[in-house]
């Protein structure tokens, strides 16, 4: 979902994502909740993080709750390594309504956090002077 949001903020960004658990496809519920935001991630292909270990990166951002502790070390050149952690909604258990609410909650948290990351880190906006406490009216939420 973070990958989808970053590319929706700026189509010129090169964004790659990798997981620590191998999957055959992107979680269909993630595809569904992102489509509600007008973002199509259905063509994304799950890639194991090991595929990227020896590459050069401006940013390496871990997003899952335990990923900061369990991600392998990147041995290539990394400009900045950040951890912006979220619960993994695919691990939610309970009623279909609860699972659905977890995907929506995490999607919304990812959107807000990565909008902030994009504005502060990529386009270097000073959010300290922001009138909406997030982005001075320029983020995807405004």
PLY file of the C-alpha trace (Angstrom):
ply
format ascii 1.0
element vertex 142
property float x
property float y
property float z
element edge 141
property int vertex1
property int vertex2
end_header
0.00 0.00 0.00
2.87 2.38 0.78
4.28 1.73 -2.68
0.93 2.60 -4.25
0.56 5.81 -2.27
4.09 7.03 -3.02
3.60 6.53 -6.74
0.20 8.25 -6.57
1.84 11.32 -5.00
4.48 11.53 -7.73
4.45 9.25 -10.78
8.10 10.10 -11.50
9.29 8.39 -8.30
10.93 5.01 -8.72
9.43 2.89 -5.98
10.21 -0.76 -5.30
8.76 -2.89 -2.55
9.74 -6.19 -1.07
8.39 -8.37 1.67
9.97 -10.65 4.22
7.30 -13.31 3.56
7.01 -14.70 0.03
3.54 -14.30 -1.47
2.04 -15.45 -4.75
0.06 -12.22 -5.23
-0.73 -8.92 -3.57
-3.37 -9.44 -0.91
-6.77 -9.03 -2.60
-8.11 -7.03 0.36
-5.21 -4.57 0.01
-6.03 -4.24 -3.70
-9.69 -3.60 -2.80
-9.07 -0.91 -0.16
-6.52 0.86 -2.35
-8.95 0.89 -5.27
-11.33 2.80 -3.00
-8.64 5.52 -2.98
-8.40 5.41 -6.77
-5.08 3.57 -6.70
-4.66 0.32 -8.63
-2.05 -1.99 -7.12
-3.45 -5.13 -8.74
-0.52 -5.36 -11.15
2.11 -5.18 -8.41
4.13 -8.35 -8.09
5.23 -9.49 -4.64
9.02 -9.61 -4.48
11.09 -10.94 -1.60
13.27 -8.29 0.02
16.38 -10.40 -0.65
16.04 -9.47 -4.32
17.06 -5.90 -3.44
19.79 -6.41 -0.85
22.81 -5.53 -3.00
21.25 -2.56 -4.79
21.89 1.15 -4.23
18.97 3.05 -2.68
18.20 6.63 -1.71
15.82 5.31 0.95
15.11 1.95 2.49
11.88 2.12 4.46
10.55 -0.77 6.51
6.82 -0.64 7.18
5.60 -3.71 9.04
5.42 -3.72 12.82
8.30 -6.16 13.31
10.15 -5.49 10.07
12.66 -3.12 11.62
13.92 -5.96 13.78
13.51 -8.81 11.29
14.58 -7.23 7.98
17.93 -8.40 6.65
20.69 -5.82 6.59
21.11 -4.01 3.30
24.71 -4.34 2.22
24.43 -1.98 -0.74
24.62 1.77 -0.56
21.63 3.21 1.33
21.20 6.96 1.67
18.69 6.79 4.52
17.14 3.86 6.33
13.79 4.61 7.98
11.23 2.58 9.85
7.62 3.71 9.58
5.86 0.76 11.17
2.26 -0.38 10.81
0.28 -3.41 11.88
0.02 -6.00 9.13
-3.71 -6.17 8.38
-3.30 -9.52 6.65
-2.66 -11.01 10.10
-5.96 -9.69 11.52
-8.38 -12.33 12.75
-12.03 -12.06 13.62
-15.19 -11.22 11.80
-15.08 -10.14 8.16
-16.17 -6.67 9.32
-13.25 -6.43 11.77
-10.73 -7.60 9.16
-12.14 -5.08 6.70
-11.85 -2.30 9.31
-8.22 -3.25 9.96
-7.33 -2.97 6.28
-9.03 0.45 6.13
-7.36 1.64 9.34
-3.88 0.59 8.24
-4.42 1.97 4.72
-5.36 5.34 6.19
-2.38 5.31 8.56
-0.04 4.49 5.65
-1.52 7.26 3.52
-1.01 9.87 6.23
2.50 8.74 7.17
3.74 8.49 3.58
2.15 11.80 2.60
4.16 13.33 5.43
7.30 11.45 4.35
6.86 12.58 0.75
6.32 16.20 1.68
9.15 16.41 4.24
11.77 14.14 2.67
11.16 14.19 -1.06
9.93 17.68 -1.81
11.43 19.20 1.38
8.32 21.06 2.53
8.58 22.63 5.99
5.55 21.20 7.76
6.30 23.12 10.98
4.46 26.11 9.54
1.53 24.09 8.22
-1.96 25.42 8.84
-3.63 22.01 8.79
-1.01 20.43 11.09
0.05 18.12 8.29
0.97 19.86 5.10
-0.30 23.41 4.58
-3.13 22.14 2.43
-0.88 20.45 -0.13
-1.06 16.82 0.88
-3.32 14.18 -0.64
-5.65 14.43 2.39
-6.40 18.13 1.84
0 1
1 2
2 3
3 4
4 5
5 6
6 7
7 8
8 9
9 10
10 11
11 12
12 13
13 14
14 15
15 16
16 17
17 18
18 19
19 20
20 21
21 22
22 23
23 24
24 25
25 26
26 27
27 28
28 29
29 30
30 31
31 32
32 33
33 34
34 35
35 36
36 37
37 38
38 39
39 40
40 41
41 42
42 43
43 44
44 45
45 46
46 47
47 48
48 49
49 50
50 51
51 52
52 53
53 54
54 55
55 56
56 57
57 58
58 59
59 60
60 61
61 62
62 63
63 64
64 65
65 66
66 67
67 68
68 69
69 70
70 71
71 72
72 73
73 74
74 75
75 76
76 77
77 78
78 79
79 80
80 81
81 82
82 83
83 84
84 85
85 86
86 87
87 88
88 89
89 90
90 91
91 92
92 93
93 94
94 95
95 96
96 97
97 98
98 99
99 100
100 101
101 102
102 103
103 104
104 105
105 106
106 107
107 108
108 109
109 110
110 111
111 112
112 113
113 114
114 115
115 116
116 117
117 118
118 119
119 120
120 121
121 122
122 123
123 124
124 125
125 126
126 127
127 128
128 129
129 130
130 131
131 132
132 133
133 134
134 135
135 136
136 137
137 138
138 139
139 140
140 141
